[in-house]
Amino acid sequence: MLPVRIAAHALVSESDSWSAALEQAVRRTMRLSMVADPASWLFRSRVQGARWLVLLDGLDEITDADARRTVVKAIAQHARADSDYRFVITSRPLPDAELSPLRTAVLGEHTLEPFGPEELREFADRWFAAQFDADEQARAAADRFLDETEDSRLHELVRNPLLATIAAVNATVSPGRPLPTHRVSLYERFFARLLSPGTSGGRQSALRRRLQDDPDRLELYLWLERNKRALLRALGRHRLEHEGPLLEAAADWVRVTGPACLHELPDWEEGLPDVLVGTGLLVNAEDGFRFLHHSFAEYFAAEVYADEIRADFPNAESWFWRVFQSDDHTLPLFVMCLWASRPDCAPDLLAERLSSGTAGGHSRSLLAGLLLAEGVRFGESHCRQVIERLERIGCCTGDRDDQDEAFDTLGGLGHIPTVTGCE
């Protein structure tokens, strides 16, 4: 087989044929890594008898649902036993209906398992061994990390390798501070550390020395340093709503919001790649700039969405339904948690809306429990109501999936007295 890796979003194309779409996707993904552009006829069939092994990365990162369904159908059409193409596809969870064409094709399905106790122990040992020269210090730091993550609020989170890594970074840079206990607070402390002025002081000093004779360019780059978070928010939203390159989106954002000196600077865009890499959250890959993890884009986009929602949350039901209809709850949970953290918003409004509605059935109580587990501060009466409903779902419903989810959610609520004290 002849392997070729492509970013899934690069397959979104107006091409009339599979071979032309594949050729364009390879070009968009590989870019300057290629010596010459391939011809579309190369992808029509096997190459010297060898099948194409198409490594399709990030199917879930095609943000337009219709475009994603079109790509899925095209893959299913070419994923036959006698086809000239074999596929390895990576994706976060997507709705079952979207993936059904692939499940009828000759494709196996595998799920990456979360960390168990042994894997988390091994991860912690290796992580902290890389941070300390002395074995004794490394063991002590690993033991402290594992003790902290036994907290019921963290225990399930750190089974996710990405969240375990973020927690380990927080434990490394702030060893004297307790670890954040919710996903939103884990992300927030991680991003705050990367984007704080203290982490860019050396870079700003170097900029001042290098550009001391070019004050307008210096003003632009210092402005970009001060506005990194706003830039990331714009890029996060762009990634979720559009397929275009992030570098172009960054340039467009700077043109609209940048300082007045921008219009006097020739070729100012040439320095943007260094600015994006300097955030520590974007990487310049073969297929252009991308966030290190798609959930980083979702977090920054969620900050924008949460800020735009009024205090009375008029479209709450539409965000609830995003959770009910998808296996991946990341974006809507981020939005609701960030909205609830605003000083002008009342978190209990979410509990009241979830309690009073009927559409979605048990999913409404399960979502309320997830919000509690993510750190949303409901009042005591709403906390008790949510927990009682989760207990009823766990004990009395006939739906095994709902039962399991209710007990999993209750397992993350041990810090709430209503749960701790119940029998």
Protein Blocks (a to p, Z undefined) as FASTA:
>chain_A
ZZddddfklmpccbfbfklmmmmmmmmmnmmmpmbdcdfklmmpceehiacddddehkll
pmblklmmmmmmmmmmmmcfkbcbdcddddddddfklmmmmmmmccdddddddddfklmm
mmmmmmmmmmpmblklmmmmmmmmmmmmmpmklmmmmmpmklmmmmmmmmmmmmmbccdf
bfklmmmmmmmmmmpmklmmmmmmmmmmmmmmmmklmmmmmmmmmmmmmmmmmmmmmmmm
pcbdfklmmmmmmmmmmcfklmmpghklmmmmmmmmmnopaccdfkopadfbfklmmmmm
mmmmmmmpcfklmmlmmmmmmmmmpcblklmmmmmmmmmmpmkbcfklmmmmmmmpmghp
jmlmmmmmmmmmnopacdfklmmmmmmmmmmmmmmmmbfklmmmmmmmmmmmmmpmklmm
pZZ
